[in-house]
């Protein structure tokens, strides 16, 4: 504790104030204002949680609070700033901007801060876009990459990734590459070209059919008699990954992957193909959020062609393919992922909430069986309270099946005997 002009200041550091003991000690030592330097990473809703916790542990002790938070990106974490000041009653007196360095000057009358006009929190989509932009800028800048390479598909995921890269780095440091196959629709070419032109980014097209034909010719003897399946689709994705990584090796620029959280959750992605790269920009955005954040970006300037929002999403790895050939509708898929993966709800709880039982069981099974892919994916920006990575610790090799847990519980209920919860026959 120290004193300035008769006002006594105490210091807690970061997580100290997430428990009541340290603020209580500061108050017992005579502090009137608590200074708290922080490295508090962002996720959606985090600022409201900070305010709630500080009011619970600091304001209830009768202390004013100066909460100073870090700004910047570090691997998957983004620190959003949003420093703030509370008076001794927990009333917000001042708040700094999110996602930018800022000097906030607050005058005190003794231990009481003079209130300022506090800005309205930005919409969720604006916060996410700012977090992605800051995360990309700092990951490349702090690790010394001269620029970024983005593979375009004509879809919304690569469109949003490219827009973020250009806003984070400037279009002069970004290279967009379209790699069409014989299954690429003309509108994909046209939309990719228009997007690159709107953003003012360097753009080139590298057709993959010659390489695809060469690979199929090399594999023709062992593949003889086997039908076309996901193998041929994955070969196309891996050719694209090889081309992008070749460009990366020659230029030193990093490849930004374009997979979203919905795809990563259920394994709708190709190892060493569309997963090949150094930084996964939208790894923690569900597909429905990708659309709304991309829409938000267009409110700033309409760079993403409208057809990208309205066409059916497709990997375009076989004729007339759409994502919903393999996945539930994204509204259903994302609701299940959010409840199961982010909120920790059980299958029976999700089903009780009204989602289709068969789809719930199917999606949960896909989440569990895709763990081996996620372990090999690049680091990506976290924007939810639970992203795949350090927040999701699940073994690849395990025998637990939640269906068995449900079956045991049902059997126990029917026979009036205790359930062997979690045990697999």
Residue pairs with C-beta under 8 A, 6 or more apart in sequence:
1 8
1 9
1 10
1 11
1 26
1 29
1 30
1 31
2 8
2 9
3 9
6 110
7 32
7 33
7 108
7 110
7 111
8 30
8 31
8 32
8 33
8 111
9 31
9 32
9 33
9 34
9 35
10 26
10 27
10 29
10 31
10 33
10 34
10 35
10 63
11 26
11 34
11 35
11 36
11 37
12 22
12 23
12 26
12 34
12 35
12 36
13 36
13 37
14 36
14 37
14 38
14 39
14 40
16 22
16 23
16 36
17 23
17 34
17 36
17 53
17 54
17 57
17 58
17 65
18 53
18 57
19 57
20 56
20 57
20 61
23 34
23 57
23 58
23 61
23 63
24 61
26 34
26 61
26 63
27 61
27 62
27 63
31 63
32 63
32 64
32 88
32 110
32 111
33 63
33 64
33 65
33 66
33 108
33 111
34 58
34 63
34 64
34 65
34 66
35 66
35 68
36 54
36 58
36 65
36 66
36 67
36 68
37 68
38 67
38 68
38 69
38 70
39 69
39 70
39 79
40 46
40 50
40 69
40 70
40 79
41 77
41 78
41 79
41 80
41 382
42 77
42 78
42 79
42 80
42 98
42 127
42 131
42 383
43 382
43 383
43 384
43 385
44 124
44 127
44 128
44 383
44 384
44 385
45 385
46 80
46 385
47 80
47 82
47 98
47 121
50 67
50 82
50 84
51 84
51 86
51 92
54 65
54 67
54 86
54 90
55 86
55 90
58 65
58 86
59 65
59 86
59 88
59 89
59 90
60 90
62 88
63 88
64 85
64 86
64 87
64 88
64 108
64 111
64 112
64 113
65 85
65 86
66 83
66 85
66 106
66 113
67 83
67 84
67 85
67 86
68 83
69 79
69 80
69 81
69 82
69 83
70 79
70 81
71 79
71 80
71 81
71 99
71 100
71 101
71 102
71 134
72 78
72 79
72 134
72 138
73 79
73 134
73 135
73 136
73 137
73 138
73 139
73 142
73 381
74 138
74 142
75 139
75 379
76 135
76 284
76 379
76 380
76 381
76 382
76 387
76 389
76 390
77 382
78 99
78 131
78 134
78 135
78 138
78 381
78 382
78 383
80 98
80 99
80 127
80 130
80 131
80 134
81 96
81 97
81 98
81 99
81 100
81 101
81 102
82 95
82 96
82 97
82 98
83 95
83 96
83 102
83 104
84 92
84 93
84 94
84 95
84 96
85 92
85 93
85 94
85 95
85 104
85 106
85 113
86 92
86 93
86 113
87 93
87 112
87 113
87 115
88 111
88 112
91 115
92 118
93 106
93 113
93 114
93 115
93 116
94 104
94 106
94 113
94 115
94 116
94 118
95 104
95 118
95 119
96 102
96 104
97 119
98 122
98 127
98 130
99 127
99 130
99 131
99 133
99 134
106 113
106 114
106 116
107 113
107 114
108 114
121 127
122 130
123 296
124 292
125 289
125 292
125 293
125 295
125 296
126 296
128 285
128 289
128 293
128 383
129 164
129 293
129 296
129 297
131 381
131 383
132 164
132 168
132 281
132 282
132 293
132 381
132 383
133 164
133 167
133 168
134 168
135 281
135 381
136 148
136 164
136 165
136 168
136 169
136 256
136 279
136 281
136 381
137 168
137 169
139 145
139 279
140 147
140 148
140 168
140 169
140 254
140 279
145 252
145 253
145 254
145 278
146 173
146 251
146 252
146 253
147 169
147 173
147 174
147 175
147 251
147 252
147 253
147 254
148 165
148 169
148 173
148 174
148 175
148 253
148 254
148 255
148 256
149 174
149 175
149 176
149 177
149 244
149 247
149 248
149 251
149 253
149 254
149 255
149 256
150 158
150 161
150 162
150 165
150 174
150 175
150 176
150 177
150 255
150 256
150 258
151 158
151 177
151 178
151 179
151 240
151 244
151 255
151 258
151 274
152 158
152 159
152 162
152 176
152 177
152 178
152 192
152 195
152 196
152 203
153 178
153 188
153 192
153 258
153 315
153 316
154 178
154 184
154 185
154 187
154 188
154 189
154 190
154 191
154 192
154 308
154 316
155 188
155 308
155 313
155 314
156 290
156 291
156 294
156 304
156 308
156 309
156 313
157 258
157 259
157 260
157 282
157 287
157 290
158 192
158 258
159 191
159 195
159 294
159 304
159 305
159 308
160 281
160 282
160 290
160 293
160 294
160 297
160 304
161 256
161 257
161 258
161 281
161 282
162 174
162 176
162 195
162 196
162 199
162 201
163 199
163 294
163 297
163 303
163 304
164 281
164 282
165 174
165 256
165 281
166 174
166 199
166 200
166 201
171 199
171 200
171 201
171 202
173 253
174 199
174 201
174 202
175 201
175 202
175 203
175 204
175 247
175 251
175 253
176 192
176 195
176 196
176 199
176 201
176 202
176 203
176 204
177 203
177 204
177 205
177 206
177 243
177 244
177 247
178 188
178 189
178 192
178 193
178 203
178 204
178 205
178 206
179 205
179 206
179 207
179 208
179 239
179 240
179 243
179 244
180 188
180 189
180 205
180 207
180 208
181 207
181 208
181 209
181 212
181 236
181 316
181 317
182 209
182 212
183 236
183 316
183 317
183 318
183 319
183 321
184 316
185 314
185 316
187 307
187 311
188 316
189 205
191 305
191 307
191 308
192 203
193 203
194 305
195 303
195 304
195 305
195 308
196 202
196 203
197 203
198 302
198 303
198 304
198 305
199 303
206 243
208 236
208 239
208 240
208 243
211 239
211 242
211 243
212 235
212 236
212 239
215 235
215 239
216 223
216 232
216 235
223 231
228 318
232 317
232 318
233 270
233 315
233 317
233 318
234 270
234 273
236 273
236 317
237 270
237 273
237 274
237 315
237 317
238 270
238 272
238 273
238 276
240 273
240 274
241 270
241 272
241 273
241 274
241 275
241 276
241 277
242 276
244 255
244 276
244 277
245 255
245 276
245 277
247 253
247 255
248 254
248 255
248 277
248 278
254 277
254 278
254 279
255 276
255 277
255 278
255 279
256 277
256 278
256 279
256 280
256 281
257 274
257 275
257 276
257 277
257 278
257 279
257 280
257 281
257 283
257 377
257 378
257 380
258 274
258 281
258 282
259 269
259 274
259 275
259 280
259 282
259 283
259 377
260 282
260 283
260 285
260 286
260 287
260 290
261 282
261 283
261 284
261 285
261 286
261 287
261 337
261 384
261 387
261 388
262 268
262 286
262 287
262 288
262 327
262 330
262 333
262 334
262 337
263 269
263 287
264 283
264 370
264 373
264 374
264 377
264 388
265 337
265 341
265 363
265 366
265 367
265 370
265 388
266 327
266 333
266 337
266 363
266 366
266 367
266 370
267 366
267 369
267 370
267 373
268 323
268 326
268 327
269 275
269 373
269 377
271 373
271 376
275 373
275 376
275 377
275 378
277 378
278 378
279 378
279 379
279 380
280 377
280 378
280 379
280 380
280 381
281 380
281 381
282 290
282 380
282 381
283 377
283 378
283 380
283 381
283 387
283 388
284 380
284 381
284 382
284 383
284 384
284 387
284 388
285 293
285 383
286 330
286 334
286 337
286 338
287 313
287 330
287 333
287 334
288 330
288 331
288 334
289 334
291 309
294 304
294 308
294 309
295 309
297 303
297 304
298 304
312 322
312 323
312 324
313 322
313 323
313 330
314 321
314 322
314 323
315 321
315 323
323 330
327 333
328 336
328 356
328 359
328 362
328 363
332 355
332 356
332 359
333 359
333 363
335 355
336 350
336 355
336 359
336 360
336 363
336 364
337 363
337 367
339 345
339 349
339 350
339 353
339 355
340 347
340 350
340 360
340 363
340 364
340 367
341 367
341 386
341 388
341 392
342 384
342 385
342 386
345 353
346 402
347 360
347 361
347 364
347 402
347 403
347 406
348 406
348 409
350 360
351 357
351 360
361 403
364 402
368 394
371 394
371 395
371 396
372 396
374 388
374 392
375 396
377 388
379 389
380 387
380 389
382 389
382 391
385 391
386 392
399 424
400 422
400 424
401 424
404 422
404 423
404 424
404 425
405 419
405 421
405 422
405 423
408 419
408 420
408 421
408 423
409 419
409 421
411 417
411 419
412 418
412 419
412 420
413 419
